[in-house]
């Protein structure tokens, strides 16, 4: 369907005067836009992290202003970027920037430029670039980590390919602190989305395309206030609880933690769930190709699920950890995908089929079934409840499908032979970015019935956020993308 194309990206400003933060999001916004057109009266708010919450369910706000009645009225606004944001945008609603209150959307490009823009106009607000960006810009050394916003709404946290996490003021882009999470950023990549749990920023690391040794997947917890790395858990040499300096000091390599979702925070216990890629497994200090449950402070490995064919997966480069565990709401279950084209249903209380602790035991899943199109899963599955039933939507490079949970088993209820990145449910509608065809597809979440399809552009791992009468989607990217220009597409209701 035709869309009115509008490019309104203003010249990039390196800094703006600090003007304080606005009130908490969630109010209906009816103020006029910069063009003078009256804004549609829609519910607006915050989208502070990848997949909307620390549990990575993919379920956004129940009201977005976009409905089946008005979805075909969406228009297109394009924001040009000095790089590719191969990740997800976040948004903070009603923030004061340079004396004006506005929504602030933030993305991080592959070379670590973190850019804030106004989604109502496309105007750039501020940009932060690491001082050493010239050392790796144009090279395969990149990050694909989505940023995350602080609960106070005063700060955002973002990654850069030099191995640091940066705390930035949301009104100005000014850096507050930078924390190192790897001693060899040329081999250890910050790829998974950043997350928050209590006082900590939660960071995961993996390896680069090609798995050049030596590196180890690890989880690092950074104190939000001070920037100190408080806890580290290594998936290889897990008996060593610090950043391995250098990584080659551990005799084992790989076992990357690189899923789009990064670390998943379990509700209630705040335990951390991660999945690892190819690497050695011995059930004691090495935990390749496994689902791992860590204590809330990442000091202790509580439990693991490791498939019986772990050695075969390792040999054939079929990472379990190409995706993270997806929590099924209303249950103690999780779904784990991977490169092997399978979905495994896991009981979080008995990951390996027993209630014991972590160890060398393999197997124990409740169910194994094929992925959509039997393809590898590199996206974060969506999980939601509707009228007492739990549903899961999984997208991969071959198809997108919906599953319903019944009697601790998943049953496929619909499938489309269209690719997708991480699906999003917002305002009762299912949004899936088809990165191969370059389309944004909108469906009914339970039945999969198509509602609309919008032209976008090809991409890699980015996924949309939906709120305030807008769908915000970065596009472009590849596993080793060295592009220095990119864009964000904003599909918006008139006046939004």
Secondary structure, DSSP 8 states (H G I E B T S, - for coil): ----EEE------S----------S-SEE----TTS-----EE---B-STTSSTT---B--S--S--TTTGGG-EEEEEEESS---S--EEEEEEEETTEEEEEEEEE-TTS-EEEE-TTT--EEEEE--TTGGGTTTSS-------EE-TTSSEEEEEETTTEEEEEETTT--EEEEEE--S-TTTEE--S--EEETTEEEEEEEE-TT--SS-B-EEEEEETTT--EEEEEESSSTT--S--SSGGGSS--B-----TT-SEE-TTT--EEEE--SB-B-SSS-B-SEEEEE-TTSS-EEEEEE-TTHHHHHHTT--GGGS--EEETTTTEEEE--TTSEEEEEETTSTTSSSS-S-S-----SEEEE-GGG----S--EEEEETTEEEEEEE-SS-EEEEEEETTEEEEEEEES---SS-EEETTEEEEEETTTTEEEEEETTT--EEEEEE---BSS---EEETTEEEEEEB--TT---S-EEEEEEE-TT-
